[in-house]
Structures are given as C-alpha cells and as structure tokens.
Amino acid sequence: MNLFGKRIVFIYCFFCAIAARAQRETLLPDQPATTGTLFRADSAFRIREHKPFFEKQAVEIGFAPALFLAASAVTWGEKKSIREVRNRYLPGFKHTFDNYAQYLPAATTFGLKFAGVKGRNKLLRSVFSYGASIAIMGVLVNSIKYTAKVERPDGTSRNSFPSGHTAMAFTNATFMHKEYGLVNPSYSIAGYGTATFTGIARGLNNRHWFPDILAGAGIGILSTQLGYFFIDRIYKNKGDNLNRLKYKPISQNPSFLAIKWGYANAMHNLAKNLEINASSKLGFEAGLEGAYFFNRNWGIGSDLSFTSFPITASEIYTPNAEDPSYRNMKFETQSIGAANIAVGPYYALHLADRWQLMLKAHCGYSIGSRGTISVKTTASSNGDEIAAYKPANTFRVGAGGSLTYKLNSRLGVTGYADYHYSNPVFKYAFNEKIVEIEPGFSSRMRMRNHMDYVVLGLRLTAYF
C-alpha cells in the first residue's frame, strides 16, 4: 500500500477509536425491549401502532438503494462528460488504497466484536448476517456484470457495470452501521465515509463510470438490508442486544453532510469569446456539501463541487477557400468547467417536523479547467487542435436556498437552487500554424468573461 493509502487507513482507525471510547457512556443496564404494539389495561385486544410511510420496514430496506439506482439511470447518458472532468483535472491519478479500503468497515466491526465492544448482535449472529449480505451482493453484482457487459473506461474489460469494489464497500459500511450505528453515529459516518472514498477512487482510477459507482452503492446497501432481514426472521427478533443499548438521540441542530447533483444553466453564452458561432449548453454540477450548526438556526459550512458546460459544435462554410477540404469546417470545443470550493454561513428555518428550509451565502475559489478547440475538415476527420484555453483561477461568490423533506431523524432528500458568479480571464494559446496563416495574429490572447449560472438539483442529506 502506498503512503496515501496508509494515511487514509490511519485516519479511519483513529476516528473509530474515538467512537469506541465515546461508546462507554451509551450502555445501559438491561431493560425490557420495546415493541411496536400498545395494550389497553381493560382489554385483551392488541392495537398496532401506526408507522409513518418512511419508517415502514419495506421502505427502510429499499428507499436508499432505489435512490442510488435511480441516480445511476439518470446519469447514464452523462457518464462520458463526467469522466471528462476526471481526465482534465486528475488524468494521472493512480492509487490502490481502494483495494483495501473496501474491507475496512467490516474488519473494524469484527475487531470491535473480538475486543468485547457490545453492538447490535453477538458475534455468531453477526457472522450469519454478514455472510448472507455478502452472498446476496455477490449474486447481484456478478449476474449483472456478466449480463450487461459494459466496457470499462480504460477499455481493459467488459464487466464495468456495476462497481464490485463499491458494492463491497457499501455492504461493509452498512454492516458496520447495523451493528454499531445505534451505539454511536460516528461508526456510521466512518463506515459510509470510507465507502464513499472507495467509490470515488474507482472513478478517479478510471476503472468505472460514475453510474457504475452509484449502482454499486445501491446494491451494497440493499444486500446488507436483505441479509439482516432474512437472518432476523430466523432469530425472530431485531437484535441480540437492542434492550441493552441506549438509542443516542440525534442533535436538534441540523448539522449535515450531503452528496449533490444538479443541472447548471449559464445566464449567458459562456463561449461568446470564441467567435466561432458556438454556444454553451445545459451543464451539470456534482459535489459534496456540509455544515456544522451551533444552534438550531445558525451554522457555517462549505462545499466542494465540479461544474461543466458542454459547448455546441459549430460549422463554418467557406466556399471560396482554395483548398476544397477547408470549404466545410466544423469547430469542436471541450466543455468549459471548473472545480470550486467555498465556505459561508447557513441559516435553517424549521417549517414543520419533517420540512426544513435552509439559506446560505458563499464565497470561495474557482479553479478553471484547460480545454481545447479543434477543427474538423474533410481531410482531417479526427480533428486538429488549433487552440487551447483555460479560465484563470478566480474569486467566486454565491447564494442559495434548499428545501428538505426529512425521511427520518438522520436522512433527508433536498431540492436546492444556487446562484454562482465569477469573472475569470480566459487565456487562449493558438497553434503556430494558425499564426503563420494570419500574419500579425497573436498566438496568445486574454479575454475576460463572466461565469454566472444557476444550479437546480437534489441532495441526499445525512444529519449528524
């Protein structure tokens, strides 16, 4: 394992050690297990407690996996555009920590068991639950892999969809969440955080498309949910130690971590400087966002995101050109994109038990990505690069609002609308052949162009 991977493992183990230490105060003496029924003192009839829709067992098992699988389907058509972001920012990324990180949550869970740290189940039942989860995951992943036969981004094989590493990582993370999430939410955060890094690494290593990763996460969560469902039926209860564990109530402050995806609409043509009859199209934003709240209303947070705007190809007709191959030319421009990091205040307004409105103001930094402009003629169907461009790194401001429906105390689905503004200088470097054709034409140019756009999207929000 390289140095980067060792650091990840060290940080992860340190985080789990803190959680284990904090657990000492969460155990209570034996108590009668609570049930889902109510009894009347003057009647022998049993009255079942009505559960809200999102607390029903079938919904708890399938909702999160369904979200991931739906997101995989929605992003399928954008998978090459998403990979282009990776190729432009981190083309040389190659690390192997994802080969080890996928097993860390399960290894930590069993390590806690052997150390005597009390969780949801005793060791033998945990082994059965884990074995059932892995078996279900293996059947689902491999049956789809060798039926779909999707080629990997690096072209090495045709078993890309879904991501097996990501499925394993989320199976193990959900296993850790099931066993120790009730004891301390830090275990769940550590497990799912590690699984998320594993999935991201599969994309950065160019081994999987983004939809592969989303589908793998959904299958991993579903597999563990089903594994526990079947084993619980055999044991005829929800856990060996539930009556001995204190349910740690979530803080009333709406601190959160979220994964977000949205469509970005530029307020004007971002390609106007090119003067080749090209225009920017509807783009996308993807990233992570989180905030820590000091009370129920005020907090401070940040987000890390990537934004990309595709550019339409443009055709130019020059019927008087001496060379016939240049009488019909098509210009193709790589998408205009940037990596963004921002920080700022958040304000939360609690509209009802399950509805939450949140406002924010951000300022930060935008790192522009390099792009190329190519021309295709009848003589060069592959395209010849005639220029390269890059938006300069620049200051960025923005504001936004979001509305969250809380599925339960720890998970919510959020719709958000954000506005972002920056004013970078675009730097252009033209091919020497172009300079030779046009005497007096400068090979380098600098032109300022506003980049202001609105993003409408969804977040999967986890509260802590």
C-alpha positions as CSV (number, residue, x, y, z in Angstrom):
1,M,0.0,0.0,0.0
2,N,1.4,3.4,-0.9
3,L,1.8,6.3,1.6
4,F,-1.5,7.9,0.6
5,G,-3.4,4.7,1.3
6,K,-1.6,4.3,4.7
7,R,-2.7,7.8,5.8
8,I,-6.3,7.0,4.9
9,V,-6.2,3.8,7.0
10,F,-4.6,5.6,9.9
11,I,-7.2,8.4,9.9
12,Y,-10.0,5.9,9.6
13,C,-8.7,3.8,12.6
14,F,-8.2,6.9,14.7
15,F,-11.7,8.0,14.1
16,C,-13.2,4.6,15.0
17,A,-11.0,4.5,18.2
18,I,-12.6,7.8,19.3
19,A,-16.0,6.4,18.6
20,A,-15.3,3.3,20.7
21,R,-14.1,5.4,23.6
22,A,-17.3,7.5,23.4
23,Q,-19.4,4.4,23.5
24,R,-18.7,3.7,27.2
25,E,-21.4,6.1,28.2
26,T,-24.1,4.7,25.8
27,L,-24.7,1.4,27.5
28,L,-27.5,0.9,30.0
29,P,-28.5,-1.9,32.3
30,D,-30.9,-4.5,30.9
31,Q,-34.3,-3.1,30.1
32,P,-37.4,-4.7,28.6
33,A,-37.3,-4.5,24.9
34,T,-39.8,-2.1,23.4
35,T,-42.3,-3.4,20.9
36,G,-44.3,-2.0,18.2
37,T,-47.7,-2.7,19.9
38,L,-49.8,-0.9,22.5
39,F,-52.0,-2.6,25.1
40,R,-55.1,-1.4,26.9
41,A,-55.4,-2.2,30.5
42,D,-59.1,-3.1,30.2
43,S,-58.9,-5.1,27.1
44,A,-57.3,-8.2,25.7
45,F,-57.2,-6.7,22.3
46,R,-53.9,-5.6,20.8
47,I,-53.7,-2.3,19.0
48,R,-50.9,-1.9,16.5
49,E,-49.0,1.4,16.4
50,H,-49.3,3.1,13.1
51,K,-45.9,3.8,11.5
52,P,-45.3,6.6,9.1
53,F,-44.6,5.6,5.5
54,F,-40.8,6.2,5.6
55,E,-40.5,4.1,8.8
56,K,-42.1,1.0,7.4
57,Q,-39.7,-1.9,7.0
58,A,-40.0,-2.3,3.2
59,V,-39.4,1.4,2.7
60,E,-36.4,1.4,5.1
61,I,-34.9,-1.5,3.2
62,G,-35.4,-0.2,-0.3
63,F,-35.6,3.5,-0.3
64,A,-31.8,4.4,-0.2
65,P,-30.9,1.7,-2.7
66,A,-33.7,2.9,-5.0
67,L,-32.3,6.4,-4.9
68,F,-28.8,5.3,-5.9
69,L,-30.1,3.0,-8.7
70,A,-32.3,5.9,-10.0
71,A,-29.4,8.3,-9.9
72,S,-27.3,5.7,-11.8
73,A,-30.0,5.6,-14.5
74,V,-30.4,9.4,-14.7
75,T,-26.6,9.9,-15.1
76,W,-26.1,7.1,-17.6
77,G,-26.2,9.5,-20.6
78,E,-23.7,11.9,-18.9
79,K,-21.1,9.3,-18.0
80,K,-18.6,10.3,-20.6
81,S,-19.0,14.0,-19.7
82,I,-18.4,13.1,-16.1
83,R,-15.3,11.1,-17.0
84,E,-14.0,14.1,-19.0
85,V,-13.9,16.1,-15.7
86,R,-11.7,13.4,-14.2
87,N,-9.4,13.3,-17.3
88,R,-9.0,17.1,-17.3
89,Y,-8.3,17.5,-13.6
90,L,-6.6,14.3,-12.5
91,P,-5.6,12.4,-15.6
92,G,-2.6,10.7,-13.9
93,F,-4.4,9.6,-10.7
94,K,-3.4,6.1,-9.8
95,H,-3.7,4.8,-6.3
96,T,-4.5,1.3,-4.9
97,F,-6.0,2.3,-1.5
98,D,-9.5,1.4,-2.8
99,N,-8.4,-2.3,-2.9
100,Y,-8.0,-2.2,0.9
101,A,-10.5,0.5,2.0
102,Q,-13.5,-1.5,0.8
103,Y,-12.9,-4.0,3.6
104,L,-12.1,-1.6,6.4
105,P,-15.6,-1.2,7.8
106,A,-16.2,-5.0,8.1
107,A,-12.7,-5.6,9.5
108,T,-13.3,-2.8,12.1
109,T,-16.7,-4.2,13.1
110,F,-15.3,-7.7,13.7
111,G,-12.3,-6.2,15.5
112,L,-14.8,-4.4,17.9
113,K,-16.6,-7.7,18.4
114,F,-13.5,-9.5,19.4
115,A,-12.5,-6.6,21.7
116,G,-15.7,-7.1,23.6
117,V,-17.4,-3.9,22.4
118,K,-21.1,-4.5,22.6
119,G,-23.1,-3.9,19.4
120,R,-26.5,-4.9,18.0
121,N,-25.8,-8.6,17.8
122,K,-23.5,-11.2,19.3
123,L,-20.6,-12.5,17.2
124,L,-22.2,-15.6,15.8
125,R,-25.3,-13.8,14.6
126,S,-23.2,-11.0,13.1
127,V,-21.3,-13.7,11.2
128,F,-24.5,-15.1,9.8
129,S,-25.9,-11.6,8.9
130,Y,-22.6,-10.6,7.2
131,G,-22.3,-13.9,5.3
132,A,-25.9,-13.6,4.0
133,S,-25.2,-10.0,2.9
134,I,-22.0,-10.9,1.1
135,A,-23.7,-13.8,-0.7
136,I,-26.6,-11.6,-1.9
137,M,-24.2,-8.9,-3.0
138,G,-22.0,-11.3,-4.9
139,V,-25.0,-12.8,-6.8
140,L,-26.4,-9.4,-7.7
141,V,-23.2,-7.8,-8.8
142,N,-21.8,-10.8,-10.9
143,S,-25.1,-11.6,-12.5
144,I,-25.5,-8.0,-13.7
145,K,-21.8,-7.6,-14.6
146,Y,-21.7,-10.5,-17.0
147,T,-25.1,-9.8,-18.4
148,A,-24.7,-6.1,-19.1
149,K,-21.1,-6.4,-20.3
150,V,-20.4,-2.7,-20.1
151,E,-16.8,-1.8,-21.2
152,R,-14.6,-0.2,-18.5
153,P,-13.5,3.5,-19.1
154,D,-9.9,2.3,-19.5
155,G,-11.0,-0.3,-22.1
156,T,-9.5,-3.3,-20.3
157,S,-12.6,-5.5,-20.0
158,R,-16.4,-5.6,-20.4
159,N,-17.5,-6.0,-16.8
160,S,-17.7,-2.4,-15.6
161,F,-21.4,-2.2,-14.5
162,P,-21.9,-2.2,-11.5
163,S,-18.8,-1.5,-9.5
164,G,-17.9,-4.5,-7.4
165,H,-15.5,-2.6,-5.2
166,T,-18.1,0.0,-4.4
167,A,-20.8,-2.7,-3.7
168,M,-18.4,-4.4,-1.3
169,A,-17.5,-1.2,0.4
170,F,-21.2,-0.2,0.9
171,T,-22.1,-3.7,2.0
172,N,-19.4,-3.5,4.7
173,A,-20.3,0.1,5.6
174,T,-24.0,-0.9,6.1
175,F,-22.9,-3.9,8.2
176,M,-20.9,-1.5,10.4
177,H,-23.9,0.8,10.6
178,K,-26.3,-2.0,11.5
179,E,-24.0,-3.3,14.3
180,Y,-22.8,-0.1,15.9
181,G,-24.7,2.8,14.4
182,L,-27.2,2.8,17.3
183,V,-24.3,2.9,19.8
184,N,-22.6,5.9,18.3
185,P,-23.3,7.6,14.9
186,S,-19.6,8.1,14.5
187,Y,-19.4,4.5,13.4
188,S,-21.9,5.0,10.6
189,I,-20.1,8.2,9.5
190,A,-16.7,6.4,9.4
191,G,-18.1,3.4,7.6
192,Y,-20.0,5.3,4.9
193,G,-17.3,7.9,4.6
194,T,-14.8,5.1,3.8
195,A,-17.2,3.5,1.3
196,T,-17.7,6.9,-0.4
197,F,-13.9,7.4,-0.8
198,T,-13.7,3.9,-2.2
199,G,-16.3,4.6,-4.9
200,I,-14.7,8.0,-5.7
201,A,-11.3,6.3,-6.1
202,R,-12.8,3.7,-8.6
203,G,-13.8,6.6,-10.8
204,L,-10.5,8.5,-10.4
205,N,-8.5,5.4,-11.2
206,N,-10.5,5.3,-14.4
207,R,-11.8,1.8,-13.6
208,H,-15.5,2.7,-13.5
209,W,-18.1,5.1,-14.9
210,F,-20.0,7.2,-12.5
211,P,-23.3,5.3,-12.9
212,D,-21.3,2.1,-12.1
213,I,-20.4,3.6,-8.8
214,L,-23.9,4.7,-7.9
215,A,-25.4,1.3,-8.8
216,G,-22.7,-0.4,-6.8
217,A,-23.5,1.7,-3.7
218,G,-27.2,0.9,-4.1
219,I,-26.6,-2.8,-4.4
220,G,-24.3,-2.8,-1.4
221,I,-26.8,-1.2,0.9
222,L,-29.7,-3.4,-0.4
223,S,-27.6,-6.5,0.1
224,T,-26.9,-5.9,3.7
225,Q,-30.5,-4.8,4.4
226,L,-31.8,-8.0,2.9
227,G,-29.2,-10.1,4.7
228,Y,-30.3,-8.7,8.0
229,F,-34.0,-9.1,7.0
230,F,-33.6,-12.9,6.5
231,I,-31.4,-13.5,9.5
232,D,-33.8,-11.5,11.7
233,R,-36.6,-13.8,10.6
234,I,-34.6,-16.8,11.7
235,Y,-33.8,-15.3,15.1
236,K,-37.3,-13.9,15.4
237,N,-36.2,-10.5,16.8
238,K,-34.4,-7.4,15.7
239,G,-31.1,-8.0,17.5
240,D,-29.5,-9.7,20.5
241,N,-28.6,-6.6,22.4
242,L,-31.1,-4.0,21.5
243,N,-32.6,-4.0,25.0
244,R,-29.1,-3.1,26.4
245,L,-28.3,-0.3,24.0
246,K,-29.2,3.3,24.6
247,Y,-30.5,4.9,21.4
248,K,-28.4,8.0,21.1
249,P,-30.8,10.8,20.1
250,I,-29.7,12.9,17.2
251,S,-28.7,16.5,18.0
252,Q,-31.5,19.1,17.4
253,N,-29.0,21.2,15.5
254,P,-29.3,20.5,11.7
255,S,-25.6,19.7,11.0
256,F,-25.3,17.7,7.8
257,L,-23.3,16.1,5.1
258,A,-24.7,15.7,1.6
259,I,-23.9,14.4,-1.8
260,K,-25.4,16.6,-4.5
261,W,-26.1,16.6,-8.2
262,G,-27.7,19.3,-10.3
263,Y,-28.2,20.9,-13.7
264,A,-26.4,24.1,-14.3
265,N,-27.8,26.8,-16.6
266,A,-25.5,29.7,-17.6
267,M,-27.1,33.1,-17.6
268,H,-25.4,33.9,-20.9
269,N,-23.3,32.3,-23.6
270,L,-20.0,31.2,-22.0
271,A,-18.4,30.6,-25.4
272,K,-19.0,34.1,-26.8
273,N,-15.3,34.9,-26.7
274,L,-14.6,32.1,-29.2
275,E,-16.4,33.9,-32.1
276,I,-17.0,30.7,-34.0
277,N,-20.8,30.6,-33.7
278,A,-20.6,28.2,-30.7
279,S,-22.7,28.4,-27.5
280,S,-22.7,26.8,-24.1
281,K,-25.4,24.2,-23.3
282,L,-27.1,23.0,-20.1
283,G,-24.3,21.7,-17.8
284,F,-24.1,19.8,-14.6
285,E,-22.8,20.2,-11.1
286,A,-21.7,17.4,-8.7
287,G,-20.1,17.5,-5.3
288,L,-20.2,17.3,-1.6
289,E,-21.6,19.8,0.9
290,G,-21.8,20.0,4.6
291,A,-22.3,22.4,7.5
292,Y,-21.9,22.5,11.3
293,F,-24.7,24.3,13.2
294,F,-24.0,26.0,16.5
295,N,-27.7,26.0,17.3
296,R,-31.0,25.2,15.5
297,N,-30.7,28.1,13.2
298,W,-27.2,29.2,12.5
299,G,-24.2,27.4,11.2
300,I,-21.2,27.5,9.0
301,G,-20.5,25.2,6.1
302,S,-18.7,24.6,2.8
303,D,-19.0,22.7,-0.4
304,L,-16.6,21.1,-2.9
305,S,-18.0,20.8,-6.4
306,F,-17.2,20.4,-10.1
307,T,-19.1,22.2,-12.8
308,S,-19.0,21.6,-16.5
309,F,-20.8,23.2,-19.5
310,P,-20.7,21.4,-22.9
311,I,-20.2,23.6,-26.0
312,T,-22.1,23.1,-29.2
313,A,-20.1,22.2,-32.3
314,S,-20.2,24.9,-35.0
315,E,-19.9,24.7,-38.7
316,I,-18.4,27.4,-40.9
317,Y,-18.8,27.4,-44.7
318,T,-16.0,29.0,-46.8
319,P,-16.9,28.2,-50.4
320,N,-14.1,30.4,-51.8
321,A,-11.3,28.6,-50.0
322,E,-8.6,27.4,-52.3
323,D,-8.3,24.1,-50.6
324,P,-11.6,22.2,-51.1
325,S,-11.1,20.4,-47.7
326,Y,-11.5,23.8,-46.0
327,R,-14.7,24.8,-47.6
328,N,-16.7,23.0,-44.9
329,M,-15.2,23.1,-41.4
330,K,-16.6,22.1,-38.0
331,F,-15.2,23.5,-34.8
332,E,-15.4,21.4,-31.7
333,T,-14.7,22.8,-28.2
334,Q,-14.2,20.9,-25.0
335,S,-16.6,21.8,-22.2
336,I,-15.9,24.8,-20.0
337,G,-15.5,23.6,-16.5
338,A,-14.2,24.5,-13.0
339,A,-13.5,22.9,-9.6
340,N,-15.0,25.0,-6.9
341,I,-14.5,25.3,-3.1
342,A,-16.5,27.7,-1.0
343,V,-17.4,28.5,2.6
344,G,-20.0,30.6,4.3
345,P,-22.9,31.0,6.8
346,Y,-26.1,28.9,6.8
347,Y,-29.5,29.7,8.2
348,A,-32.1,27.0,8.9
349,L,-35.8,27.5,9.3
350,H,-37.8,24.6,10.6
351,L,-41.2,24.7,8.9
352,A,-42.6,21.5,10.4
353,D,-41.4,18.2,11.9
354,R,-40.2,16.9,8.5
355,W,-39.8,20.1,6.4
356,Q,-36.7,22.3,6.6
357,L,-35.8,25.5,4.7
358,M,-32.1,26.4,4.5
359,L,-30.5,29.6,3.2
360,K,-26.8,30.2,2.6
361,A,-24.2,32.7,1.3
362,H,-20.8,31.5,0.0
363,C,-17.5,32.9,-1.1
364,G,-14.6,30.9,-2.3
365,Y,-12.2,30.0,-5.1
366,S,-12.8,28.6,-8.6
367,I,-10.1,26.6,-10.4
368,G,-10.7,26.6,-14.2
369,S,-10.0,23.6,-16.3
370,R,-8.0,23.6,-19.5
371,G,-9.8,22.9,-22.8
372,T,-9.1,22.6,-26.4
373,I,-10.6,23.9,-29.7
374,S,-10.3,21.5,-32.7
375,V,-11.3,21.9,-36.3
376,K,-12.5,19.0,-38.5
377,T,-12.4,19.1,-42.3
378,T,-13.0,16.6,-45.0
379,A,-9.2,15.9,-44.9
380,S,-8.9,15.5,-41.1
381,S,-12.0,13.7,-39.7
382,N,-10.3,13.2,-36.3
383,G,-9.8,16.9,-35.8
384,D,-6.8,19.1,-35.5
385,E,-6.2,21.2,-32.4
386,I,-6.0,24.8,-33.3
387,A,-6.1,26.4,-29.8
388,A,-6.1,25.7,-26.1
389,Y,-7.9,27.8,-23.5
390,K,-8.1,28.0,-19.7
391,P,-10.2,30.2,-17.4
392,A,-7.9,31.7,-14.8
393,N,-8.3,30.8,-11.2
394,T,-10.5,33.4,-9.6
395,F,-12.6,34.5,-6.6
396,R,-16.2,33.2,-6.5
397,V,-19.4,34.2,-4.7
398,G,-22.8,32.7,-4.5
399,A,-26.0,32.3,-2.6
400,G,-28.7,29.7,-2.5
401,G,-31.7,28.0,-0.8
402,S,-32.8,24.5,-0.2
403,L,-35.9,22.7,1.0
404,T,-35.5,19.3,2.7
405,Y,-38.0,16.6,3.5
406,K,-36.7,14.5,6.3
407,L,-37.3,10.8,5.8
408,N,-36.3,10.2,9.4
409,S,-34.2,11.9,12.0
410,R,-30.9,11.1,10.1
411,L,-31.8,11.2,6.4
412,G,-33.5,13.7,4.1
413,V,-34.0,14.4,0.4
414,T,-33.2,18.0,-0.5
415,G,-34.1,20.1,-3.5
416,Y,-31.8,23.1,-3.9
417,A,-31.3,26.2,-6.1
418,D,-27.9,28.0,-6.1
419,Y,-26.6,31.1,-7.9
420,H,-22.8,31.4,-8.5
421,Y,-20.8,34.2,-10.0
422,S,-17.2,34.6,-11.0
423,N,-15.4,36.8,-13.5
424,P,-12.3,34.9,-14.8
425,V,-9.9,35.9,-17.5
426,F,-9.8,33.3,-20.3
427,K,-6.4,32.6,-21.6
428,Y,-6.0,31.4,-25.2
429,A,-3.0,29.9,-26.8
430,F,-3.2,29.3,-30.6
431,N,-1.5,26.8,-32.8
432,E,1.6,28.1,-34.6
433,K,0.0,27.1,-38.0
434,I,-2.8,29.5,-37.4
435,V,-0.4,32.3,-36.6
436,E,1.5,31.5,-39.8
437,I,-1.7,31.7,-41.9
438,E,-2.8,35.0,-40.3
439,P,0.2,37.4,-40.3
440,G,0.1,39.7,-37.3
441,F,-2.2,37.4,-35.3
442,S,-1.0,36.9,-31.7
443,S,-0.5,33.4,-30.5
444,R,-1.7,34.3,-27.1
445,M,-4.8,36.2,-26.0
446,R,-6.5,37.1,-22.7
447,M,-10.2,38.0,-22.6
448,R,-12.5,38.4,-19.6
449,N,-15.8,36.5,-19.5
450,H,-18.4,36.4,-16.8
451,M,-19.3,32.9,-15.5
452,D,-22.6,33.3,-13.7
453,Y,-25.1,30.4,-13.6
454,V,-28.0,28.9,-11.7
455,V,-28.0,25.3,-10.4
456,L,-31.1,23.3,-9.7
457,G,-30.6,19.9,-8.2
458,L,-31.0,17.3,-5.5
459,R,-29.0,16.4,-2.4
460,L,-29.1,13.2,-0.3
461,T,-28.7,14.8,3.1
462,A,-27.4,12.9,6.2
463,Y,-27.7,14.6,9.6
464,F,-25.3,14.1,12.5
